[in-house]
Amino acid sequence: MASIKTLLITGVSSGFGRALAQEALAAGHRVVGTVRSHASKNEFEALAPDRAFGRVLDVTDFDAIDGVVAEVEASVGPVDVLVNNAGYGHEGVMEESPLAEMRRQFDVNVFGAVAVIKAVLPYMRKRRRGHILNITSMGGYITMPGIAYYCGSKFALEGISEALGKEVQPFGIAVTAVAPGSFRTDWAGRSMARTPRSIPDYDALFDPVRKAREEKSGKQTGDPVKAARAMLAAISAERPAAHLLLGSDALGLVRAKLSALSGEIAAWESVTLSTDA
């Protein structure tokens, strides 16, 4: 059996965070999970009273994060694996969506993740070991109309993950950006913030996209339990991937995007090269 690890997972109340926490506990690992309420903390700890440790934390409460991580390191033990899972989806046509909603999206999906990394990293660097998993999305590679702020946040986290991986690799720390496709989580339901529609010009483009998403919610191909097992495989790998796609839809859509991008680069190559001195 692989060595027992202590995982710190943000957002373990539902979705990927809950599935990963449960699979990690079933595999014998110890899990510190962040939740938003004391009731959720008690419910999480009941999953495995001796190995599940709940901590109440909002990842946008940046001033609280360092203290929570320091307390976990002191009372639970060294964090071997950090999983930045806390996040949500924002749906809205960009022209209709207030900047405040973009700030909130980035505060949770980007700044929250980075703040937790910055709190954990000094301990991992001192120990010269550790693994950071950032849950991004296929929306960190591909885009769809109506989720510009969400895709922007996930593109940002993909880039930050990749650059960070190069910075911490010399210290024995791995960074993996995990990009799921469509899974049977609550992403398109309770976890999604929606901006009210206001500009009819966008109806023809956006309404079918929203309708398809609502109809597919709960019936997606992806199984969160299998995603959790894939993440555990990544955690136990000797050479973890810097980027890991999850799901056949993510694979197909991202491959198509990279192929289209390659074609466009080739088509404009002469213009690209014309700018050299």
N, C-alpha and C positions, 0 to 999 in steps of 0.2 A: 504493500500500500504506500501511496505517496505520503510525504511528510505532512504532519498536521500543521496547518497555518492559521494565523489570526487575520481575518478579513475585516476591513472597515468598509461598509457599504452604505452610501447615502440613499435615503428614500426606500425603505424596506416595507412600506405598508402595502404596496401593490405592484403589479407589473413585473418587469425584469428584476427589480430589486428584491421583491418577495420571493420570486422563483429561484433566484440565485442563492439567497439566504437559506432557503429550505433545502436546496440540493447540497450546498456546502455543509450544512449541519448534518444532513444524512450521510455525507462522506466522512464525518468525524471532525470537521474543522470547527473553529470557534469564530463566531460572527458578532461584531459590534455593528448594530444597525441604527441609523438615524431615522427618527420619526418626528411628526409635528405636534404630538400631544402625549400626555402622560397615560391616557387610556391605550393609545397605540403602543406605547412603550411596554406596558404590562402585558398586552396581548402578544407582542413579539417575543418577550422573554419567556412566555409560557410555552413557546415552541420547543425549547430545550433549556430548562432552568439553569443548568450548569455551564452551558456553552453559548447561549444567546444573550447578548447584552444590549439593551436598548438605551439610546441617548436622545433626548429631545433637542433638536437643532433645526433651525431654518437656515439653509445654506446662504441666504441673502443677509443673514445677521453676521456680517463679516467680523465684527468685534468679538463675537462669542466663539468663533471657530478654533482659534489657537488654544483657548482654555479647555475646550472639550477634548481636543486631540491630546494635549498634555496630560489631562486627567485619565484618558484611555490608556496612554502609554504607561502611566504610573500604576494604575489599578488593575487593568486587564492584562497588559503586557505589550511587547513590541508589535506594531502593525506590520505584517508581512506583505499584505496586499491591500491597496486602496482601490475601491470601485466607485467612480463618480457616476452614479446612476440618476440622482435627483434631477428632474427636468420636466418640462411639459411642452405641449405643442400650441402654437398660436396660429389660428386660421384667420386670414383676412386679406383682401386685396390691398396692395401697398398704398395706393392713393387714398383709400378709405381708412387706413389704420393709423391712429395717433402715434406720435413718437414715443409717448409714455408707455405704450404697449410694447414697442421695440425695446425700450430700456429695461422693462420688466423681463422680457424674454431673454435678453442678454445677461441680466443680473443673475437669473437662475441658471441658465444653461451654460454660460461661459464664465462670468465672474465668480459664481458660486463654486464651480468646479475648480477653477484656478486657485481660489482662496483655500480650499481644502488641501489641494496639492501642496501649496506653499506652507501649510501648517505641518503636513506629514513629512515632507521632503528632508528637513534637517535631520530627523531621526533615521530615516532610511540611508541618507548619505553618510552619517556617522557609522552606521553598521555595515556600509558597503554592500547592501542587498535590499531588494524590494521589487515590487511590481505594481504599476499603476495602470488600471483599466479605465478608460474614459468611454462611456456609452455615448456614441454619436448617433448616426443614422445614415441610411442610404441617401437621406436628404443633405448629407454632408458632401455628396458627390454629384447627385442629380437634383434637378429642381422641378417644381410643378407650380402652376399659377395658383395664387391664393395662400401660399405658405412662405412668402419671401423672408419674413423675420425669422421664422423657424429655421429655414435652410441657411440663412446667414449665420445664425448662432452655431449650427452644426458644422458648416464650413470652417468657421473660426476655431471650433474645438478640435477639428481634424488637424488644422495647421499647427495649432499650439502643441498638440500631442506629438506630432512628428518632430517639431523643432526641439521640444523638451527631451524626447527620446535620445536625440543626438547629444544633448548637454549632459545627461545623467548616465549614459551608457558606460563611461569610464569608471563609474562608481558601482558597477554591478547592478544597476537599477534598470528594469525594462519598462517600457511604456507601450501599451497596446490601445489603439483606437478601435473599438468594436462598433461596427455599423450594421444594425439590424434593418431588415426590410419590414414588411407588414407582418405583425404578430398579433396574436389574440391577447393583447393587453388593453388597458383602458385609455390608451393614447388618444383615440378619436372620440372617446366618450367623456367621462367626468374630468379627465386630465387635460382636455383641450379648452383653451380660451378662444372665443369667437368674437370678432368685431362685427357689429351690425352692418348690414348692407345699406348703401346709400346712393350709389351711382349706377343707374340702369345700363349705361354703356357696357358694363362688365358682365351683365347677366348671362349672355350667350356663352361666354368663355368659362365663367366661374360656376354657374349653377349646376351643370352636369358633373363637375369635379366634386363639389360638395355632396351631391346626391349619391354618387358612386361611393364616396368615402363613408357616408352614413349607412348605406346599404351593406357595405362590406364589414362594418365594425362588429367584432365578435366572431366573424367567419373567416378571418385571414388564414392563409396557409401556415404561417409560422406558429410553432408550439413553444411557449415561453420556457417550459421545462427542458426541452431539447436545447434551447438557446443557453440556458443556465449550464447544462452539461458541456456545451461547446466552450463556454467561458472557463469552466473548471479545467478543461483540457488545455486551454491557452495558458492558464495559470501554472499548470504543472509541466508545461513544455520546457525543454532544455534551452531552446532558442525561440522565444515567443515572437509571434508576428508583430510588426509595427502597425499593420492594418489588417483587420479581420472582418470580412463581410459575413452576415448571417442571413440565410434564406435564399431560395432560388430566384425570387423576384429581385432581390438586391443584386445578385450575381448577374442576371440578364440585363437589368437596367443600367448598372454601372459599366458593364462591358460595352454596351451600346453607346453610352456617353463617351467612354474613352476612345472608341473607334471613330465616332463622329468628330471628336476633338482632334484626333490624329489627322483625319481627312481635311479638316478646316485649316490646321497648321500647314499641311502640305499645299493646299490651294493658295494660301497667302504667303508662301515661303519667299517668293521673289520680293514682295513688298517688305517682309520682315528683314531680309538681308540688305535691302536698299538703304537702310539707315546707318550702316557701318561707315566709318570715315574712310 
